Amino acid sequence: MQKVCTNGILCIIILSLATGGISQKHYTRTRKLELREDVRRMFQHAYDGYLRHAGNYDELRPLTCDGHDTWGSYSLTLIDALDTLATMGNFTEFRRVHALLIEKMHFNKDINVSVFETNIRIVGGLLSAHLLSRRAGVELEPGWPCNGPLLRMAEDVARRLLPAFDTNTGMPYGTVNLRYGVPNGETSITCTAGVGTFLVEFGTLSRLTGNSIYEEVALQAIYALWERRSSIGLFGNHIDVQSGRWTALDSGIGAGVDSLFEYLVKGAILLNRPELLELFAEARTPIDKYMRKDDWYVWVGMNKGHVTLPVFQSLESFWPGILSIVGDTEPAMRTMTRYISVWKKYGFLPEFFNIPAGEASPNREVYPLRPELIESAMYLYRATKNEYLLELGEHMLETIEFSAKTKCGYATIRNVVTHEKENRMESFFLAETTKYLYLLFDEDNFLHNEGEDRHGELLDTEENVCVVQAGAYIFNTEAHPMDMSALHCCHNMKEDIFTMLDLPRFSAKAIFERSSQQRVTAQEKWKPQCQPNKGSSNYDISSMDRNSDRDRDRETPSTTMAVDIEVFDEYQQPAADVLVGNFERIREERELNRSLLDSKVPRNQLTVSDLDEFYQQSRENFANAEDTLSYVLNFMSNFTMDVAFIRGLQLYDVNISRVLGTGAQKEYEGRMRSLWQLFELEQQFAINIRLIERLGLHNNQADSDVMRRYLADILHSLDSLNHPYNTDNETVNPYTDRDGDVGQNQSDVTTIQKAIFEALLDYEFAMLNTTAMQEFVHRVYIMGTTETQTQLQLKPLLSAAELDTLEMVELEPLEQRELFKYTRRIVEFRKRMSETVDRLQTIMQDLNTAKATESEVLPLPMPMPELTANEPGLSPDKTASAKQEQQQQLQSQQQHQQLQDQEQHQEGSVWSQFVQNILRKTTVHRVKFDEAALLEKTRKSLEKHAHKHLTYELFSCRRPGYIEAFAYRDYYPEAM
């Protein structure tokens, strides 16, 4: 206590918690709102610091006020903190970040990421922001919450994580490459929490998209862990996901295991799967039996239950919150008091606290601003209304503000004893710690909604009528809230009825055969209604009609399809024909819509007669040059060319394939286009080639510092096209010469901008050049017919003087950037290659230096002594044979040494490693990944864990009243 109480204020903060379990204060509504606003200011200070100093990085470094990438180079904190903005009511900033993510964020990156962290932070953050976008005032797409840009982004990330689940056991790898799948040589060992912490995010994604694979692979991973419990019911800490063998046998509720238990409870609530709550209850029994010691929880051996590590980990602080969710508040409060005693000792929670010694474990004194303790305080306060938890929250707020605050954020506490700071602010500080603190003091926050009708909004869509924003909200392990009520809107909504129809049954021939058979059958069974049945003398027709009507009322609904009934419409056409016509029309419309997505060009094939009519036009047929241009543009826009015909054309310069690559050819012949679109694309290719030649990029110079700076100048000049072009060449260039040669650098920038400006003018003039358009159409004519060029006289419709009178239309900045995208692609590739070659050369120099030094130290091998005939005991014959054997041994040793040298060279060669890296990246692992096969395998594995028909829905244990709303039983559908 003496080490901690170096400041009078801090002593007061800690000592005021000395009385455990009973609050010394009464918190009025006004006081709670004041504390809530203090939390808001804390969040805003950290959030503003991140935006100002580290917006393009994953996390802020609060001591140096800069950023660094930690988990994936995808602006992690920005996504992680997005729903906290909505929680605190900052909807304006939420909408800004929402638009920013849609515009700039993508995940098609060649980076290895943690499957666990990417799921809870990125997938969870995007899903939560998607579900909160309506409340934040974002303009929604039709079909929300089942559609939306952030939902598609979340599914894209989750789909990139799916290859990790393609293992022998169904448990996922710990690392995946977002572009190529599981990296070659990736270890198959991962922690238990990394296997069982997907159900909340993946289940939400499946319920919103209708694609069940995400929920099913998450369930299979949990069941695979469950099957591998020890004989006494405990889980290990790390497991081999391919063999299912435990590699770390310590069992606990802390690091590496914690969120498995959390997701059993939350997954049961969110997805209405009571069998998961039974698993939690069954798993809790050995936990209480072997790990619980005087309301502490220690680490034990998973096979025998003996204590192996008598420590408390700060990550274990989530446990009282989970117990409060299932209604067991008394043991939760007792354990919470134990944890608070550690906070009282230091003002923070160390990562490891040695329970017998009563002090922080050596080298484990760090506190990275974790949220678990305040999370449990929030849950327990909602369940018990014990103001002692409010007092804890106030003191946590004050100590973080006092000891962790920096000029641009809040820093990790390196040592809870000395309160020394570390230069890192984890993203969960904004995603979890500040959010749970805010919710503790904001009792009226919408995230506390309990699923009541008065909180929700009725959402009426074409497919469904449901309630959204009613809650209850289930937090994932990164504190991203999932709206249970919104999940109901999309459940089983994506089923396509057309895939279940037997379309051949609706063909004209099949319908005719069925209708003919029905008429024949009806004629055979027909009897006059005026005649009584056999032997019936007292036949009553009205009685028969009444009985037949009553019998028809009793009949069960027929499964015969409507087309089998011979009914006629008002035009005396069979209703079956009308129904089949409707189905055919719907199917044709679907195919047409699909083709329109691929190409918005109306189909109007170009014929020879159309070309003849085009070439018969002359300048005298038009009033002015503008009318002439309008005619040519309308003609070229009106007629289309099929892909098959385009593939046979050689309309443009061969330099396009040579300079721009085969991708240009594929783009050119990728879909049906109009003549105008083909001409426009050809001009784009030509302008980019012209610009590349003007800039000298066709020469292969990619390994000099001057070239790298020159490429950087080109990229900067192309980026400046976002703004109106500066003809005075006053653009400020950030890529100045490191040697101070600013004048030379400015001259290069001027040359680059001049070349870009000239290319832009050439393209804008080409869009008016009717002569070039006529020549283009002429080439199409020559390629499409057997006519020769001499048989067709080409007369320009406009002279050069008239072309100069036409007013050029300036391209918008975005259109300019799109125009030069091919040049940008070449420049970026050259720049990356230049940087790669430079790094490789540096590494090779270092290796050569190291090898030279090593060769100087190693002794030279001693030559073997030669055998001579003078040695005693050797005859001349034996001497000759001995020499021959000696030579053979020397040759074999030399060959063996050469092989070893080659192997060492291959292992240590930078170029060899570079080639291997390229091979790894070009051998796309995702191609081998079959999503349908994974789904089939997962469903087969889940058959033995079929959903049990229990006599209750969710909770059966004693619990507070507010928890009833979590089940949402009256409205939520059955699980998938």
Secondary structure, 3 states (H helix, E strand, C coil): CCCCCCCHHHHHHHHCCCCCCCCCCCCCHHHHHHHHHHHHHHHHHHHHHHHHHHCCCCEEECCCCEEECCCCCCCHHHHHCHHHHHHCCCHHHHHHHHHHHHHHCCCCCCCEEEHHHHHHHHHHHHHHHHHHCCCCCCCCCCCCCCCCHHHHHHHHHHHHHHHHHCCCCCCCCCEEECCCECCCCCCCEEECHHHHCCHHHHHHHHHHHCCCHHHHHHHHHHHHHHHCCCCCCCCCCEEECCCCCEEECEECCCCCCHHHHHHHHHHHHHHCCHHHHHHHHHHHHHHHHHHEECCEECEEECCCCCEEECEEEHHHHHHHHHHHHCCCHHHHHHHHHHHHHHHHHHCCCCCEEECCCCEECCCCCCECCCCHHHHHHHHHHHHHCCHHHHHHHHHHHHHHHHHCECCCCECEEEECCCCEEECCECCHHHHHHHHHHHHHHCCCCHHHCECCHHHCEEEECCCCEEEECCECEEECCCCCEEEHHHHCCCCCCCCCHHHHCCHHHHCHHHHHHHHHHHHHHHHHHCCCCCCCCCCCCCCCHHHHHHHHHHHHHHCCCCCCCHHHCCCECCCCCEHHHHHHHHHHHHHHHHHHHHHHHHCCCCCCECCHHHHHHHHCCCHHHCCCHHHHHHHHHHHHHHCEECHHHHHCCCCCCCHHHHHHCHHHHHHHCCCCEEHHHHHHHHHHHHHHHHHHHHCCCCCCCCCCHHHHHHHHHHHHHHHHHHCCCCCCCCCCCCCCCCCCCHHHHHHHHHHHHHHHHHHHHHHHHHCCCHHHHHHHHHHHHHHHCCCCHHHCCCCCCCCHHHHHHCCCCCCCHHHHHHHCHHHHHHHHHHHHHHHHHHHHHHHHHHHHHHHHHHHHHCCCCCCCCCCCCCCCCCCHHHHHHHHHHHHHHHHHHHHHHHHHHHHHHHHHCHHHHHHHHHHHHHCCHHHHCCHHHHHHHHHHHHHHHCCCCCCCCCCCCCCCHHHHHHHCCCCCCCCC
